[in-house]
Amino acid sequence: MTDQSALQGQTQVVGTAVRLSGEGPLDGAPDGVRDDVPLVPKGTAGEKRRTGRFRSGRWVMLGFIAPALVIYLLMVIVPSLQSLQLSFTDWDGISPDYDYVGVANYEEILTSGRFWNAVRNTLILGLGSAVIINAISLGVALMLDKVGRWQGLFRTAVYLPSLVSAFILATVWKYLLNYNFGAVNTFLRDAGFPDWARDWLGDSSIVVGVILFITCFTLGGNTTLIYLANLQSVPQELIEAARIDGANSRQVFRHVTWPMLAGAVTVNMTLAMIAGWTIFDQVMVLTSGGPGFVSETMAFFIYKVGFGEYRAGFGSAAAIVLFLVVIVSTVAANAYMRKREIQA
């Protein structure tokens, strides 16, 4: 037997003794005896081979990531940094020349009534759609979880609207809500309620609410499936134990099911808020920000002033403000919901 084989055999014996006794091999030794000396010398051939394989695998993974990373840098990071630079200029978006105006664009934004109207609409659509979508989706998921037969069919029907782009859905709703020949007003007139027929997309008092309804209809499918997947992963043993203890259905949901859905609530609220802050397609197709500027959101406001009014510098400043609003609100809401998730 070689010295290396003997050393490996001693290591196995000591390791077995440690596992059985729960104590280190030198516990209780006199002072001055080191217990941090490795039993097997470092730098063996096997360890070097594993290190080499790890390094080569790391370079392979980096090679797969590099193309996507380069495209992301060129298409997202670099334009974002350039937008920050242009926000301090008066560039019109066409001419190669521009002048630096400092923070004049930001000062104009903060004193613009049109901008604050867009902020108000964005808050209504962002927060409103997040809360309404999650409430309705959770209710639908609870009903689907109780369905025994045809659950796949109902699940598909709920998810189908999410497969259609927001642009196409907004176009369909634009025809449905047309005042003269739209299906909604035609049905109301034929049903004997002609006074209920409205110019749904031209009435400044209801147009934001109409856009909110269409937004909730568009984004609910994904949220419902996330809730349904989490509901089906709730341990049935906990539910049965609660029922044995005398809890009714409402108490089971409040004390067992709802805490188990904390992670799904965090994900769905975050995604819904981000989608609500950046609503553009629906406004573009349905109202183009009208009547007047009543239904403009921050995303549409940026597009309108940057490309429609040839004020790219001002639009870049508004985009920076929107970015800060999205980051701050999302991080704050996520932190609050994560705290609730830990407590649950």
C-alpha positions in Angstrom: 0.0 0.0 0.0 1.4 3.4 -1.0 1.6 6.4 1.3 -1.2 8.2 -0.7 -3.6 5.2 -0.4 -2.9 4.9 3.4 -3.6 8.6 3.8 -6.9 8.3 1.9 -7.9 5.3 4.1 -7.2 7.3 7.2 -9.3 10.2 5.9 -12.3 7.9 5.3 -12.0 6.5 8.8 -11.8 9.9 10.4 -14.7 11.2 8.3 -16.8 8.2 9.4 -15.9 8.8 13.1 -16.9 12.5 12.8 -20.3 11.7 11.3 -21.0 9.2 14.1 -19.8 11.2 17.0 -20.7 14.7 15.7 -17.3 16.0 16.9 -14.2 17.1 15.1 -11.2 14.8 15.0 -9.2 17.1 17.3 -12.0 18.3 19.6 -10.6 18.3 23.2 -7.0 18.3 22.1 -4.5 20.2 24.2 -3.8 23.8 23.5 -1.4 24.5 20.7 -2.6 21.6 18.5 -4.0 23.0 15.3 -7.3 21.6 14.1 -7.5 23.5 10.8 -4.8 21.5 9.0 -6.4 19.7 6.0 -6.2 15.9 6.1 -5.7 15.7 2.3 -3.1 18.0 0.7 -4.5 20.6 -1.7 -3.5 20.9 -5.3 -4.0 17.2 -6.2 -4.4 16.2 -9.8 -8.1 15.6 -9.5 -8.7 19.1 -8.1 -6.7 20.7 -10.8 -8.7 18.9 -13.5 -12.0 20.0 -11.9 -10.7 23.6 -11.8 -9.7 23.4 -15.5 -13.1 22.0 -16.5 -14.8 24.8 -14.6 -12.8 27.5 -16.2 -13.4 26.1 -19.7 -17.1 25.8 -19.0 -17.2 29.3 -17.8 -15.7 30.6 -21.1 -18.1 28.5 -23.1 -21.1 30.0 -21.2 -19.6 33.5 -21.7 -19.4 32.7 -25.4 -23.1 31.9 -25.5 -24.0 35.1 -23.5 -21.8 37.5 -25.4 -23.8 37.9 -28.6 -27.0 38.7 -26.7 -25.1 41.0 -24.3 -23.6 43.0 -27.2 -27.0 43.4 -28.9 -28.5 44.5 -25.6 -25.8 47.0 -25.0 -26.1 48.5 -28.5 -29.9 48.5 -28.6 -30.8 49.4 -25.0 -28.0 50.7 -22.8 -26.2 53.0 -25.3 -29.5 54.7 -26.6 -30.6 55.1 -23.0 -27.3 56.9 -22.1 -27.6 59.0 -25.3 -31.2 59.9 -24.3 -29.9 61.2 -21.0 -27.4 63.4 -22.8 -30.1 64.7 -25.3 -32.4 65.6 -22.4 -30.1 68.6 -21.7 -30.4 69.8 -25.3 -32.9 71.5 -27.6 -32.5 68.9 -30.4 -35.4 68.6 -32.8 -34.8 65.0 -33.7 -33.8 65.8 -37.4 -31.0 68.4 -37.7 -27.5 67.4 -36.8 -26.9 70.5 -34.7 -28.3 71.3 -31.2 -27.4 73.4 -28.2 -27.2 72.5 -24.6 -29.9 74.2 -22.5 -29.1 72.7 -19.1 -32.1 71.7 -17.0 -34.5 73.9 -19.0 -36.4 70.9 -20.3 -36.9 69.5 -16.8 -38.1 72.9 -15.6 -40.7 73.1 -18.4 -41.8 69.5 -17.6 -42.5 70.3 -14.0 -44.5 73.4 -14.9 -46.5 71.9 -17.8 -50.1 71.2 -17.1 -50.3 68.8 -20.1 -47.5 66.7 -18.5 -49.2 66.5 -15.1 -52.4 65.5 -16.8 -50.4 62.6 -18.5 -49.0 61.7 -15.0 -52.5 61.6 -13.6 -53.7 59.4 -16.4 -50.7 57.1 -16.0 -51.3 56.7 -12.3 -55.0 55.9 -12.9 -54.2 53.4 -15.5 -51.1 51.9 -13.8 -52.4 51.5 -10.3 -56.0 51.0 -11.3 -55.1 48.2 -13.8 -52.8 46.5 -11.4 -55.4 46.4 -8.6 -58.4 45.5 -10.8 -56.5 42.9 -12.9 -55.2 41.1 -9.8 -58.5 41.1 -8.0 -60.4 39.8 -11.0 -57.7 37.3 -12.0 -57.6 35.9 -8.5 -61.3 35.4 -8.5 -61.3 33.7 -11.8 -58.3 31.5 -10.7 -60.3 30.4 -7.6 -63.2 29.4 -9.8 -61.0 27.6 -12.3 -59.3 25.7 -9.4 -62.7 24.3 -8.3 -63.7 23.2 -11.8 -63.3 19.4 -12.2 -64.2 18.9 -15.8 -63.3 21.1 -18.8 -60.7 23.0 -16.8 -58.4 23.0 -19.8 -61.1 24.5 -22.0 -61.9 27.3 -19.6 -58.2 27.9 -19.0 -57.6 28.3 -22.7 -60.6 30.7 -23.0 -59.2 32.9 -20.2 -55.7 33.0 -21.7 -56.7 33.6 -25.4 -56.9 37.4 -25.1 -53.3 37.6 -24.0 -52.2 35.9 -27.2 -53.5 38.8 -29.3 -51.4 42.0 -29.4 -52.6 45.1 -27.7 -52.7 46.9 -31.0 -55.1 44.4 -32.6 -57.3 44.3 -29.5 -57.5 48.1 -29.4 -58.4 48.2 -33.1 -61.3 45.7 -32.5 -62.5 47.7 -29.5 -62.3 50.9 -31.5 -64.9 49.5 -33.9 -67.0 48.0 -31.2 -67.2 51.4 -29.4 -67.9 53.5 -32.4 -70.7 55.9 -31.7 -72.6 55.5 -35.1 -72.2 51.9 -36.1 -70.4 50.2 -33.1 -71.8 47.0 -31.8 -72.1 48.4 -28.2 -74.3 51.4 -29.1 -76.2 49.3 -31.7 -77.1 46.8 -29.0 -78.2 49.5 -26.6 -80.4 51.2 -29.2 -82.0 47.9 -30.2 -82.5 46.9 -26.6 -84.5 50.0 -26.0 -81.9 52.1 -24.2 -80.9 54.7 -26.8 -80.1 57.2 -24.0 -77.3 54.9 -22.8 -75.5 55.1 -26.1 -72.4 57.2 -25.6 -69.4 58.5 -27.6 -67.2 56.2 -25.5 -63.9 57.4 -27.0 -64.9 61.0 -27.5 -66.4 61.9 -24.1 -63.6 63.4 -22.0 -65.3 62.4 -18.7 -65.2 58.6 -19.4 -62.5 58.0 -22.0 -59.8 57.2 -19.4 -62.1 54.7 -17.7 -62.8 53.1 -21.1 -59.1 52.7 -21.7 -58.7 51.3 -18.2 -61.4 48.7 -19.0 -59.8 47.6 -22.3 -56.3 47.4 -20.6 -57.7 45.1 -17.9 -59.3 42.9 -20.5 -56.0 42.6 -22.4 -53.7 41.8 -19.5 -55.7 39.4 -17.3 -54.9 36.1 -18.9 -51.3 35.8 -17.8 -52.1 36.9 -14.3 -54.9 34.4 -14.0 -52.7 31.5 -15.0 -50.0 32.5 -12.5 -52.5 32.5 -9.7 -54.0 29.2 -10.8 -50.6 27.6 -10.9 -49.9 28.8 -7.3 -53.3 27.7 -6.1 -52.7 24.2 -7.4 -49.4 24.1 -5.6 -50.8 24.8 -2.2 -50.4 21.7 0.0 -53.7 19.9 0.5 -52.6 18.7 3.9 -52.7 22.3 5.2 -56.2 22.8 3.9 -57.5 19.5 5.3 -55.9 20.3 8.6 -57.6 23.7 8.8 -60.9 22.1 7.9 -60.5 19.5 10.6 -59.9 22.3 13.1 -63.3 23.7 12.1 -62.3 26.5 9.7 -64.8 27.4 7.0 -64.0 28.2 3.4 -63.4 31.9 4.1 -61.1 31.2 7.0 -59.2 28.6 5.0 -58.6 31.1 2.2 -57.5 33.9 4.6 -55.2 31.9 6.9 -53.9 29.2 4.5 -54.4 29.9 0.8 -53.8 33.7 0.8 -50.4 33.5 2.6 -49.3 30.8 0.2 -50.1 33.2 -2.7 -47.8 36.0 -1.4 -45.1 35.3 -4.1 -47.7 35.2 -6.9 -49.1 38.5 -5.7 -45.7 40.1 -5.7 -44.9 38.9 -9.3 -48.4 39.9 -10.7 -48.5 43.3 -9.1 -45.0 44.2 -10.3 -45.7 43.1 -13.9 -49.1 44.8 -13.9 -47.7 48.1 -12.6 -44.8 48.1 -15.2 -47.3 47.4 -18.0 -49.6 50.1 -16.6 -46.9 52.8 -16.4 -45.9 52.2 -20.1 -49.4 52.0 -21.7 -49.1 53.3 -25.3 -50.7 51.0 -27.9 -54.3 51.4 -26.5 -54.0 55.2 -26.4 -52.4 55.4 -29.8 -55.1 53.3 -31.5 -58.2 54.4 -29.6 -57.9 58.1 -29.0 -54.5 59.4 -30.1 -54.4 61.2 -26.8 -57.8 62.9 -27.4 -60.1 64.5 -27.1 -57.5 67.2 -27.0 -54.9 66.0 -24.6 -57.3 64.5 -22.1 -56.3 60.8 -22.5 -52.6 61.2 -22.9 -50.3 59.0 -20.8 -46.7 59.6 -20.1 -45.5 57.1 -22.7 -47.8 58.7 -25.4 -46.8 62.2 -24.3 -43.1 61.3 -24.8 -43.9 60.0 -28.3 -46.1 62.9 -29.2 -43.7 65.7 -28.2 -40.6 63.8 -29.4 -41.7 62.7 -32.8 -44.9 64.6 -33.5 -43.8 68.0 -32.4 -40.1 67.6 -33.2 -38.9 68.2 -29.7 -36.6 65.3 -29.2 -34.7 66.9 -26.3 -37.8 67.7 -24.4 -39.2 64.2 -25.1 -35.9 62.7 -23.8 -36.2 64.6 -20.6 -39.8 63.3 -20.2 -38.5 59.8 -20.9 -36.0 60.1 -18.1 -38.7 61.2 -15.7 -40.9 58.3 -16.7 -37.9 55.9 -16.1 -37.4 57.3 -12.6 -41.1 57.0 -11.8 -41.2 53.4 -13.0 -38.1 52.5 -11.1 -39.0 54.2 -7.8 -42.6 53.0 -7.7 -41.8 49.4 -8.7 -38.9 49.1 -6.3 -41.0 50.5 -3.4 -44.0 48.4 -4.1 -41.9 45.3 -4.6 -40.1 45.9 -1.3 -43.4 46.3 0.5 -44.8 43.1 -1.0 -41.6 41.2 -0.3 -41.9 42.2 3.3 -45.4 40.8 3.4 -44.2 37.7 1.6 -41.5 37.0 4.3 -44.1 37.5 7.1 -46.4 35.1 5.4 
